[in-house]
Amino acid sequence: MVTGGGSGIGKAIVEGLRAAGVTCHAVGRRGPVKVDVTDQPAVKAFVDTLERIDILVCAAGDNVPRRRFEEITPEAWDHLLAVNLSGAFYFINAALAKLRAAQGDVLLIASVSGQWPDPSGAAYQASKAGMIALARGAGLEEHLNGVRFSVINPGATNTPIMLKRPVRPPPEMLAQMLLPEDVAEACLAVLSLPRRAHIPELTILPTALQA
């Protein structure tokens, strides 16, 4: 199950998992499974329809153009925390019993901005830092139940969210960014490890832009 599975990184992860033979549900506003990740009752209702969950990838995310700290509104703050952080918790909370039963994996797609300041804005950065902390805290407890929690921190990635920057990146910069498929490959590498091994956090950066 991949949230945000209808576009960008989430869509690439769905395609990668399916190519590896995984039966994968793409959840999101543009995915085949239309569930609003911020609607906790709807999330639970969908998860309850699934008999087994081996893998949960939380890739749903959003940002806003007016993101400078002096511009961000309480409404925009609440929206970004709801989509980027609370939505991940709602899915994990609803799926936890099934993930334990399957000795499954949870992958959270956070961002390097959750650890390093950048122009993505304080609200977005706070939501991604929260995802990193969520993976660490939940992983500390749930590894005892056989559930591996991992967080992937991509650098600049050429996805539709880039169109929400206050100034759109020029084509030559977009060409140097990661592709969604690069992040999907990193996710598959984490998931492919034998159960005795675990990568709790992985950072992936575009070579030409960040080092």
DRENPA-3360 file (N, C-alpha, C; in nm, 2 decimals, always signed):
BEGIN
1 = MVTGGGSG = +0.08/-0.12/+0.00/+0.00/+0.00/+0.00/+0.09/+0.12/+0.00 ~ +0.06/+0.21/-0.10/+0.15/+0.33/-0.11/+0.05/+0.45/-0.11 ~ +0.07/+0.54/-0.01/-0.01/+0.67/-0.02/+0.07/+0.77/-0.11 ~ -0.01/+0.86/-0.17/+0.05/+0.94/-0.27/+0.09/+0.87/-0.39 ~ +0.02/+0.75/-0.42/+0.06/+0.66/-0.52/+0.01/+0.70/-0.66 ~ -0.05/+0.82/-0.67/-0.10/+0.86/-0.81/-0.01/+0.94/-0.89 ~ +0.10/+0.99/-0.82/+0.19/+1.08/-0.90/+0.32/+1.09/-0.83 ~ +0.42/+1.14/-0.90/+0.55/+1.17/-0.84/+0.62/+1.04/-0.78;
9 = IGKAIVEG = +0.68/+1.06/-0.67/+0.76/+0.95/-0.60/+0.67/+0.84/-0.57 ~ +0.55/+0.86/-0.52/+0.46/+0.75/-0.49/+0.43/+0.67/-0.60 ~ +0.40/+0.73/-0.72/+0.36/+0.65/-0.84/+0.48/+0.57/-0.88 ~ +0.60/+0.62/-0.88/+0.72/+0.55/-0.92/+0.74/+0.43/-0.82 ~ +0.71/+0.45/-0.69/+0.73/+0.33/-0.60/+0.63/+0.22/-0.63 ~ +0.50/+0.26/-0.66/+0.40/+0.17/-0.70/+0.45/+0.09/-0.82 ~ +0.50/+0.16/-0.92/+0.54/+0.09/-1.04/+0.66/-0.01/-1.02 ~ +0.75/+0.04/-0.93/+0.86/-0.05/-0.89/+0.82/-0.17/-0.82;
17 = LRAAGVTC = +0.73/-0.16/-0.72/+0.68/-0.27/-0.65/+0.61/-0.37/-0.74 ~ +0.53/-0.32/-0.82/+0.45/-0.41/-0.91/+0.54/-0.48/-1.01 ~ +0.65/-0.41/-1.05/+0.75/-0.48/-1.14/+0.82/-0.59/-1.07 ~ +0.83/-0.58/-0.93/+0.89/-0.68/-0.85/+0.79/-0.79/-0.81 ~ +0.67/-0.78/-0.86/+0.57/-0.89/-0.83/+0.48/-0.86/-0.71 ~ +0.48/-0.74/-0.66/+0.40/-0.71/-0.54/+0.26/-0.66/-0.58 ~ +0.16/-0.71/-0.52/+0.03/-0.66/-0.54/+0.02/-0.53/-0.46 ~ +0.00/-0.42/-0.53/+0.02/-0.29/-0.47/-0.11/-0.20/-0.49;
25 = HAVGRRGP = -0.15/-0.14/-0.38/-0.27/-0.05/-0.38/-0.21/+0.09/-0.38 ~ -0.24/+0.17/-0.49/-0.20/+0.31/-0.50/-0.31/+0.40/-0.45 ~ -0.28/+0.46/-0.33/-0.38/+0.54/-0.26/-0.35/+0.69/-0.28 ~ -0.45/+0.77/-0.30/-0.43/+0.91/-0.31/-0.53/+0.98/-0.39 ~ -0.52/+1.11/-0.40/-0.62/+1.19/-0.48/-0.62/+1.15/-0.62 ~ -0.51/+1.11/-0.68/-0.50/+1.08/-0.82/-0.48/+0.93/-0.84 ~ -0.48/+0.85/-0.73/-0.45/+0.71/-0.75/-0.58/+0.63/-0.77 ~ -0.57/+0.51/-0.81/-0.69/+0.42/-0.83/-0.78/+0.41/-0.70;
33 = VKVDVTDQ = -0.71/+0.41/-0.59/-0.78/+0.41/-0.46/-0.79/+0.55/-0.41 ~ -0.91/+0.61/-0.42/-0.93/+0.75/-0.38/-0.96/+0.76/-0.23 ~ -0.86/+0.79/-0.15/-0.88/+0.81/-0.01/-0.80/+0.93/+0.03 ~ -0.87/+1.02/+0.10/-0.80/+1.14/+0.15/-0.72/+1.11/+0.28 ~ -0.59/+1.12/+0.27/-0.51/+1.07/+0.38/-0.53/+1.15/+0.51 ~ -0.60/+1.27/+0.50/-0.63/+1.35/+0.62/-0.76/+1.31/+0.68 ~ -0.83/+1.22/+0.62/-0.96/+1.18/+0.67/-0.94/+1.05/+0.75 ~ -0.92/+1.05/+0.88/-0.89/+0.93/+0.96/-1.00/+0.82/+0.95;
41 = PAVKAFVD = -1.13/+0.86/+0.96/-1.23/+0.75/+0.94/-1.22/+0.68/+0.81 ~ -1.20/+0.76/+0.70/-1.19/+0.70/+0.57/-1.07/+0.61/+0.55 ~ -0.96/+0.66/+0.61/-0.83/+0.58/+0.61/-0.86/+0.44/+0.68 ~ -0.92/+0.45/+0.80/-0.94/+0.32/+0.87/-1.04/+0.23/+0.79 ~ -1.14/+0.29/+0.73/-1.24/+0.21/+0.66/-1.17/+0.14/+0.54 ~ -1.08/+0.20/+0.47/-1.01/+0.14/+0.36/-0.92/+0.03/+0.41 ~ -0.84/+0.06/+0.51/-0.74/-0.04/+0.56/-0.81/-0.16/+0.61 ~ -0.93/-0.14/+0.67/-1.00/-0.26/+0.73/-1.05/-0.35/+0.62;
49 = TLERIDIL = -1.05/-0.31/+0.49/-1.10/-0.39/+0.38/-0.99/-0.49/+0.34 ~ -0.86/-0.46/+0.38/-0.75/-0.54/+0.33/-0.72/-0.66/+0.43 ~ -0.71/-0.77/+0.37/-0.68/-0.89/+0.45/-0.54/-0.90/+0.51 ~ -0.44/-0.85/+0.43/-0.30/-0.86/+0.47/-0.23/-0.74/+0.42 ~ -0.14/-0.69/+0.50/-0.05/-0.58/+0.47/+0.09/-0.61/+0.50 ~ +0.17/-0.63/+0.40/+0.32/-0.65/+0.42/+0.40/-0.53/+0.41 ~ +0.36/-0.43/+0.33/+0.44/-0.31/+0.31/+0.34/-0.19/+0.31 ~ +0.38/-0.09/+0.39/+0.31/+0.04/+0.38/+0.42/+0.15/+0.35;
57 = VCAAGDNV = +0.39/+0.22/+0.24/+0.48/+0.33/+0.21/+0.40/+0.46/+0.22 ~ +0.44/+0.55/+0.30/+0.37/+0.68/+0.32/+0.44/+0.79/+0.24 ~ +0.39/+0.81/+0.11/+0.46/+0.91/+0.02/+0.37/+1.03/-0.01 ~ +0.25/+1.04/+0.05/+0.17/+1.15/+0.02/+0.23/+1.28/+0.08 ~ +0.24/+1.38/+0.00/+0.30/+1.51/+0.05/+0.25/+1.63/-0.03 ~ +0.26/+1.74/+0.03/+0.22/+1.87/-0.04/+0.31/+1.98/+0.02 ~ +0.30/+2.09/-0.06/+0.36/+2.22/-0.01/+0.28/+2.33/-0.07 ~ +0.31/+2.45/-0.03/+0.23/+2.57/-0.08/+0.33/+2.67/-0.13;
65 = PRRRFEEI = +0.29/+2.75/-0.23/+0.38/+2.86/-0.29/+0.42/+2.96/-0.18 ~ +0.32/+3.01/-0.10/+0.35/+3.11/+0.00/+0.40/+3.04/+0.12 ~ +0.53/+3.02/+0.13/+0.58/+2.93/+0.23/+0.68/+3.00/+0.32 ~ +0.72/+3.13/+0.29/+0.80/+3.20/+0.38/+0.74/+3.21/+0.52 ~ +0.82/+3.21/+0.62/+0.76/+3.21/+0.76/+0.67/+3.33/+0.78 ~ +0.70/+3.44/+0.72/+0.61/+3.56/+0.74/+0.48/+3.55/+0.66 ~ +0.48/+3.46/+0.57/+0.36/+3.44/+0.48/+0.27/+3.33/+0.52 ~ +0.33/+3.22/+0.58/+0.25/+3.10/+0.61/+0.13/+3.13/+0.70;
73 = TPEAWDHL = +0.02/+3.08/+0.67/-0.10/+3.10/+0.74/-0.13/+2.98/+0.83 ~ -0.21/+3.00/+0.94/-0.24/+2.88/+1.02/-0.31/+2.78/+0.94 ~ -0.39/+2.82/+0.84/-0.46/+2.72/+0.76/-0.37/+2.64/+0.68 ~ -0.27/+2.71/+0.62/-0.17/+2.63/+0.54/-0.08/+2.54/+0.63 ~ -0.05/+2.59/+0.75/+0.03/+2.51/+0.84/-0.05/+2.38/+0.87 ~ -0.18/+2.40/+0.91/-0.26/+2.28/+0.94/-0.27/+2.18/+0.83 ~ -0.28/+2.24/+0.71/-0.29/+2.15/+0.59/-0.17/+2.07/+0.57 ~ -0.05/+2.13/+0.57/+0.08/+2.06/+0.55/+0.10/+1.96/+0.66;
81 = LAVNLSGA = +0.08/+1.99/+0.78/+0.09/+1.89/+0.89/+0.00/+1.78/+0.87 ~ -0.13/+1.81/+0.83/-0.23/+1.70/+0.81/-0.19/+1.61/+0.70 ~ -0.15/+1.66/+0.58/-0.11/+1.57/+0.47/+0.02/+1.50/+0.49 ~ +0.12/+1.57/+0.53/+0.25/+1.52/+0.53/+0.28/+1.43/+0.65 ~ +0.22/+1.46/+0.77/+0.25/+1.39/+0.89/+0.14/+1.31/+0.95 ~ +0.03/+1.38/+0.97/-0.09/+1.31/+1.03/-0.14/+1.20/+0.94 ~ -0.14/+1.23/+0.81/-0.19/+1.12/+0.72/-0.10/+1.00/+0.73 ~ +0.03/+1.01/+0.75/+0.11/+0.89/+0.77/+0.08/+0.82/+0.90;
89 = FYFINAAL = +0.06/+0.90/+1.00/+0.02/+0.83/+1.13/-0.11/+0.76/+1.12 ~ -0.21/+0.82/+1.05/-0.34/+0.75/+1.04/-0.33/+0.62/+0.97 ~ -0.25/+0.61/+0.86/-0.23/+0.48/+0.80/-0.16/+0.38/+0.88 ~ -0.05/+0.43/+0.95/+0.02/+0.33/+1.03/-0.06/+0.28/+1.15 ~ -0.14/+0.37/+1.21/-0.23/+0.34/+1.32/-0.33/+0.24/+1.28 ~ -0.39/+0.26/+1.16/-0.49/+0.17/+1.11/-0.44/+0.03/+1.07 ~ -0.31/+0.03/+1.02/-0.25/-0.09/+0.96/-0.17/-0.17/+1.06 ~ -0.14/-0.12/+1.18/-0.04/-0.17/+1.27/-0.06/-0.32/+1.30;
97 = AKLRAAQG = -0.18/-0.36/+1.33/-0.20/-0.50/+1.37/-0.17/-0.59/+1.25 ~ -0.21/-0.55/+1.13/-0.18/-0.63/+1.01/-0.03/-0.63/+0.98 ~ +0.03/-0.52/+1.00/+0.18/-0.52/+0.98/+0.25/-0.61/+1.07 ~ +0.21/-0.61/+1.20/+0.27/-0.70/+1.30/+0.25/-0.84/+1.26 ~ +0.13/-0.88/+1.21/+0.10/-1.02/+1.18/+0.18/-1.06/+1.06 ~ +0.21/-0.97/+0.97/+0.29/-1.00/+0.85/+0.44/-0.98/+0.87 ~ +0.48/-0.93/+0.99/+0.62/-0.90/+1.01/+0.66/-0.80/+0.89 ~ +0.59/-0.69/+0.88/+0.60/-0.61/+0.76/+0.69/-0.49/+0.77;
105 = DVLLIASV = +0.69/-0.41/+0.67/+0.78/-0.29/+0.66/+0.69/-0.16/+0.64 ~ +0.74/-0.06/+0.71/+0.68/+0.08/+0.69/+0.79/+0.17/+0.64 ~ +0.77/+0.23/+0.53/+0.86/+0.33/+0.47/+0.80/+0.47/+0.47 ~ +0.86/+0.57/+0.53/+0.81/+0.70/+0.53/+0.90/+0.78/+0.43 ~ +0.84/+0.85/+0.34/+0.91/+0.94/+0.24/+0.92/+1.08/+0.30 ~ +1.03/+1.11/+0.37/+1.04/+1.24/+0.43/+1.12/+1.33/+0.33 ~ +1.23/+1.40/+0.38/+1.30/+1.49/+0.30/+1.43/+1.53/+0.37 ~ +1.53/+1.57/+0.29/+1.65/+1.62/+0.36/+1.62/+1.75/+0.43;
113 = SGQWPDPS = +1.51/+1.82/+0.39/+1.47/+1.94/+0.45/+1.42/+1.92/+0.59 ~ +1.39/+1.80/+0.63/+1.36/+1.77/+0.77/+1.48/+1.77/+0.86 ~ +1.60/+1.78/+0.81/+1.72/+1.78/+0.89/+1.81/+1.91/+0.86 ~ +1.80/+1.96/+0.73/+1.88/+2.07/+0.69/+1.79/+2.18/+0.64 ~ +1.81/+2.31/+0.69/+1.73/+2.42/+0.65/+1.75/+2.44/+0.50 ~ +1.64/+2.47/+0.43/+1.64/+2.50/+0.29/+1.52/+2.59/+0.25 ~ +1.50/+2.63/+0.13/+1.39/+2.72/+0.09/+1.25/+2.65/+0.09 ~ +1.23/+2.53/+0.14/+1.10/+2.46/+0.13/+1.00/+2.52/+0.23;
121 = GAAYQASK = +1.05/+2.60/+0.32/+0.96/+2.66/+0.42/+0.95/+2.59/+0.55 ~ +0.93/+2.66/+0.66/+0.93/+2.61/+0.79/+0.82/+2.51/+0.82 ~ +0.70/+2.53/+0.76/+0.59/+2.43/+0.78/+0.62/+2.30/+0.72 ~ +0.67/+2.30/+0.59/+0.70/+2.18/+0.52/+0.82/+2.11/+0.60 ~ +0.92/+2.19/+0.64/+1.03/+2.13/+0.71/+0.99/+2.07/+0.84 ~ +0.90/+2.13/+0.91/+0.85/+2.08/+1.04/+0.78/+1.95/+1.02 ~ +0.70/+1.94/+0.91/+0.62/+1.82/+0.88/+0.72/+1.70/+0.85 ~ +0.82/+1.73/+0.77/+0.92/+1.62/+0.74/+1.00/+1.58/+0.85;
129 = AGMIALAR = +1.04/+1.68/+0.94/+1.11/+1.65/+1.06/+1.03/+1.56/+1.15 ~ +0.90/+1.59/+1.15/+0.81/+1.50/+1.23/+0.80/+1.36/+1.17 ~ +0.81/+1.35/+1.04/+0.81/+1.21/+0.98/+0.93/+1.13/+1.03 ~ +1.04/+1.20/+1.03/+1.17/+1.14/+1.07/+1.16/+1.09/+1.21 ~ +1.11/+1.18/+1.30/+1.09/+1.14/+1.44/+0.99/+1.03/+1.46 ~ +0.88/+1.04/+1.38/+0.78/+0.93/+1.39/+0.84/+0.79/+1.35 ~ +0.92/+0.79/+1.25/+0.99/+0.66/+1.21/+1.08/+0.61/+1.32 ~ +1.16/+0.71/+1.38/+1.25/+0.67/+1.48/+1.18/+0.61/+1.60;
137 = GAGLEEHL = +1.08/+0.69/+1.65/+1.01/+0.65/+1.77/+0.93/+0.52/+1.75 ~ +0.86/+0.51/+1.64/+0.78/+0.39/+1.62/+0.87/+0.27/+1.59 ~ +0.98/+0.29/+1.52/+1.07/+0.18/+1.50/+1.14/+0.13/+1.62 ~ +1.17/+0.22/+1.72/+1.22/+0.17/+1.84/+1.13/+0.07/+1.92 ~ +1.00/+0.10/+1.91/+0.91/+0.01/+1.98/+0.87/-0.11/+1.89 ~ +0.84/-0.09/+1.77/+0.78/-0.19/+1.69/+0.88/-0.29/+1.63 ~ +1.01/-0.27/+1.64/+1.10/-0.37/+1.59/+1.09/-0.50/+1.68 ~ +1.04/-0.47/+1.81/+1.02/-0.59/+1.90/+0.90/-0.67/+1.85;
145 = NGVRFSVI = +0.82/-0.62/+1.77/+0.70/-0.69/+1.71/+0.73/-0.73/+1.57 ~ +0.86/-0.72/+1.52/+0.89/-0.76/+1.39/+0.86/-0.67/+1.28 ~ +0.82/-0.54/+1.31/+0.79/-0.44/+1.20/+0.91/-0.35/+1.18 ~ +0.97/-0.34/+1.06/+1.08/-0.25/+1.03/+1.03/-0.12/+0.99 ~ +1.07/-0.01/+1.05/+1.04/+0.13/+1.01/+1.16/+0.19/+0.95 ~ +1.14/+0.24/+0.83/+1.25/+0.31/+0.76/+1.20/+0.45/+0.71 ~ +1.29/+0.54/+0.70/+1.26/+0.67/+0.64/+1.36/+0.70/+0.53 ~ +1.31/+0.75/+0.42/+1.39/+0.79/+0.30/+1.39/+0.94/+0.30;
153 = NPGATNTP = +1.50/+1.00/+0.29/+1.52/+1.15/+0.28/+1.57/+1.19/+0.14 ~ +1.48/+1.21/+0.05/+1.53/+1.25/-0.08/+1.57/+1.40/-0.08 ~ +1.67/+1.43/-0.16/+1.70/+1.57/-0.20/+1.61/+1.62/-0.31 ~ +1.64/+1.73/-0.38/+1.56/+1.78/-0.48/+1.52/+1.68/-0.59 ~ +1.39/+1.66/-0.61/+1.34/+1.56/-0.70/+1.25/+1.62/-0.80 ~ +1.26/+1.59/-0.92/+1.17/+1.65/-1.03/+1.04/+1.59/-1.02 ~ +0.95/+1.64/-0.94/+0.81/+1.59/-0.93/+0.72/+1.71/-0.94 ~ +0.58/+1.69/-0.96/+0.49/+1.80/-0.97/+0.49/+1.90/-0.86;
161 = IMLKRPVR = +0.54/+1.86/-0.74/+0.55/+1.95/-0.62/+0.64/+2.07/-0.65 ~ +0.74/+2.05/-0.74/+0.83/+2.16/-0.78/+0.75/+2.27/-0.85 ~ +0.64/+2.25/-0.90/+0.56/+2.35/-0.97/+0.50/+2.45/-0.86 ~ +0.50/+2.41/-0.74/+0.45/+2.49/-0.63/+0.55/+2.58/-0.57 ~ +0.68/+2.57/-0.61/+0.78/+2.67/-0.56/+0.74/+2.81/-0.60 ~ +0.77/+2.91/-0.52/+0.74/+3.05/-0.55/+0.79/+3.09/-0.68 ~ +0.91/+3.04/-0.72/+0.98/+3.06/-0.85/+1.01/+2.92/-0.90 ~ +0.95/+2.89/-1.01/+0.97/+2.75/-1.07/+1.12/+2.74/-1.11;
169 = PPPEMLAQ = +1.18/+2.62/-1.08/+1.31/+2.60/-1.12/+1.33/+2.60/-1.27 ~ +1.44/+2.65/-1.32/+1.46/+2.65/-1.47/+1.48/+2.51/-1.52 ~ +1.46/+2.49/-1.64/+1.47/+2.35/-1.70/+1.61/+2.29/-1.68 ~ +1.72/+2.37/-1.68/+1.85/+2.31/-1.66/+1.87/+2.26/-1.52 ~ +1.80/+2.32/-1.42/+1.81/+2.27/-1.28/+1.72/+2.15/-1.26 ~ +1.60/+2.15/-1.32/+1.51/+2.03/-1.32/+1.59/+1.91/-1.37 ~ +1.66/+1.93/-1.48/+1.73/+1.82/-1.54/+1.84/+1.76/-1.45 ~ +1.89/+1.83/-1.35/+1.99/+1.79/-1.26/+1.93/+1.72/-1.14;
177 = MLLPEDVA = +1.80/+1.73/-1.12/+1.74/+1.68/-1.00/+1.73/+1.52/-1.01 ~ +1.70/+1.46/-0.89/+1.67/+1.32/-0.89/+1.54/+1.30/-0.97 ~ +1.52/+1.18/-1.02/+1.39/+1.14/-1.08/+1.32/+1.06/-0.97 ~ +1.19/+1.06/-0.98/+1.11/+0.97/-0.89/+1.16/+0.83/-0.89 ~ +1.20/+0.78/-1.01/+1.24/+0.64/-1.02/+1.37/+0.61/-0.93 ~ +1.45/+0.72/-0.91/+1.57/+0.70/-0.83/+1.53/+0.68/-0.69 ~ +1.43/+0.75/-0.64/+1.39/+0.73/-0.50/+1.32/+0.59/-0.49 ~ +1.25/+0.55/-0.59/+1.18/+0.42/-0.59/+1.28/+0.31/-0.58;
185 = EACLAVLS = +1.40/+0.33/-0.65/+1.50/+0.23/-0.64/+1.56/+0.22/-0.50 ~ +1.58/+0.33/-0.44/+1.62/+0.33/-0.30/+1.53/+0.26/-0.21 ~ +1.40/+0.28/-0.23/+1.30/+0.21/-0.15/+1.30/+0.06/-0.17 ~ +1.31/+0.02/-0.29/+1.32/-0.12/-0.32/+1.44/-0.19/-0.26 ~ +1.55/-0.11/-0.26/+1.68/-0.17/-0.19/+1.66/-0.19/-0.04 ~ +1.59/-0.10/+0.02/+1.56/-0.11/+0.16/+1.47/-0.23/+0.19 ~ +1.37/-0.24/+0.11/+1.27/-0.35/+0.13/+1.33/-0.49/+0.09 ~ +1.43/-0.49/+0.01/+1.48/-0.62/-0.04/+1.58/-0.68/+0.06;
193 = LPRRAHIP = +1.62/-0.61/+0.16/+1.71/-0.67/+0.26/+1.65/-0.79/+0.33 ~ +1.73/-0.89/+0.37/+1.68/-1.00/+0.45/+1.63/-0.94/+0.58 ~ +1.54/-1.02/+0.65/+1.48/-0.97/+0.77/+1.58/-0.94/+0.88 ~ +1.70/-1.00/+0.88/+1.80/-0.98/+0.98/+1.86/-0.84/+0.97 ~ +1.84/-0.77/+0.86/+1.91/-0.65/+0.83/+1.80/-0.54/+0.82 ~ +1.85/-0.41/+0.85/+1.75/-0.30/+0.85/+1.83/-0.17/+0.82 ~ +1.77/-0.09/+0.74/+1.82/+0.05/+0.71/+1.72/+0.14/+0.77 ~ +1.75/+0.20/+0.89/+1.65/+0.29/+0.95/+1.63/+0.42/+0.88;
201 = ELTILPTA = +1.74/+0.48/+0.82/+1.73/+0.60/+0.75/+1.83/+0.60/+0.63 ~ +1.78/+0.66/+0.52/+1.86/+0.66/+0.40/+1.84/+0.80/+0.33 ~ +1.95/+0.86/+0.30/+1.94/+0.99/+0.23/+1.99/+0.97/+0.09 ~ +1.92/+1.03/-0.01/+1.95/+1.02/-0.15/+1.95/+1.16/-0.21 ~ +2.06/+1.20/-0.27/+2.07/+1.33/-0.32/+2.11/+1.33/-0.47 ~ +2.07/+1.44/-0.54/+2.12/+1.45/-0.68/+2.26/+1.50/-0.68 ~ +2.34/+1.42/-0.75/+2.49/+1.44/-0.74/+2.53/+1.59/-0.78 ~ +2.46/+1.64/-0.88/+2.50/+1.77/-0.94/+2.46/+1.89/-0.86;
209 = LQA = +2.36/+1.87/-0.77/+2.30/+1.98/-0.69/+2.34/+1.98/-0.55 ~ +2.35/+1.87/-0.48/+2.37/+1.86/-0.34/+2.48/+1.76/-0.31 ~ +2.56/+1.79/-0.21/+2.67/+1.69/-0.18/+2.70/+1.71/-0.03;
% end
